[in-house]
Amino acid sequence: MTDYEDFSHLERAEQVVATVPGGGWRVHWNEEGPGGTPLTEQVLAWLVTSQGRATAITVDAQGHAEDADGADAFIPPGEGPAS
C-alpha cells in the first residue's frame, strides 16, 4: 500500500453497517460546477456507520461516485433547488 507516490498515512474508519437508497435527496455545492458555478447532484445512497453517521454518496454525469461531505446544502425530496 505504501508503494503509491501520494500515500501519506492510514486512518481508522468507522465501519459501514448499512446502505440506504438515496430516496430522492440531492446535494448542492455553491461553487463546484464548471467555472465555479453551482452544482446539484442526486444522492445515490446513504452509507450508515456503526456510530450512526450517514454519509451521502453521489454520482456525477460521468458515473463517478464519491461522498458529499463537503456539500453546502442537502435538499430533501420534493423541494426546489438550493438558494
RANOR-V66074 format. One record per residue. N is the residue number from 1. RES is the residue in three letters. SS is DSSP state (H for helix, E for strand, - for the rest). PHI is phi in whole degrees, 0 to 359 (* if undefined). PSI is psi as a letter, one per 20 degrees, with the letter a starting at -180 (none if undefined). Layout:
{{N;RES;SS;PHI;PSI} {N;RES;SS;PHI;PSI}}
This chain:
{{1;MET;-;*;h} {2;THR;-;280;j} {3;ASP;-;283;i} {4;TYR;-;285;p} {5;GLU;-;303;h} {6;ASP;-;262;j} {7;PHE;-;292;p} {8;SER;-;241;g} {9;HIS;-;190;r} {10;LEU;-;253;q} {11;GLU;-;229;q} {12;ARG;-;289;p} {13;ALA;-;247;q} {14;GLU;-;290;q} {15;GLN;-;279;p} {16;VAL;E;282;p} {17;VAL;E;247;i} {18;ALA;E;203;q} {19;THR;E;233;p} {20;VAL;E;240;p} {21;PRO;E;304;q} {22;GLY;-;301;h} {23;GLY;-;63;k} {24;GLY;-;89;i} {25;TRP;-;291;q} {26;ARG;E;228;q} {27;VAL;E;239;q} {28;HIS;E;229;p} {29;TRP;E;242;p} {30;ASN;-;289;h} {31;GLU;-;220;k} {32;GLU;-;259;i} {33;GLY;-;281;a} {34;PRO;H;304;p} {35;GLY;H;66;k} {36;GLY;H;79;k} {37;THR;-;274;r} {38;PRO;-;297;q} {39;LEU;E;219;p} {40;THR;E;234;p} {41;GLU;E;229;q} {42;GLN;E;288;q} {43;VAL;E;277;o} {44;LEU;E;286;g} {45;ALA;E;200;r} {46;TRP;E;247;p} {47;LEU;E;265;p} {48;VAL;E;250;p} {49;THR;E;265;r} {50;SER;-;296;i} {51;GLN;-;269;j} {52;GLY;-;88;j} {53;ARG;-;277;p} {54;ALA;E;249;p} {55;THR;E;242;p} {56;ALA;E;283;p} {57;ILE;E;248;p} {58;THR;E;251;r} {59;VAL;E;229;p} {60;ASP;-;269;a} {61;ALA;-;297;h} {62;GLN;-;271;i} {63;GLY;-;88;j} {64;HIS;-;275;p} {65;ALA;E;258;q} {66;GLU;E;201;r} {67;ASP;E;283;q} {68;ALA;-;248;k} {69;ASP;-;303;h} {70;GLY;-;268;j} {71;ALA;-;296;q} {72;ASP;-;277;h} {73;ALA;E;204;q} {74;PHE;E;249;p} {75;ILE;E;250;o} {76;PRO;-;295;q} {77;PRO;-;304;p} {78;GLY;-;85;i} {79;GLU;-;268;q} {80;GLY;-;290;r} {81;PRO;-;296;q} {82;ALA;-;295;q} {83;SER;-;251;none}}
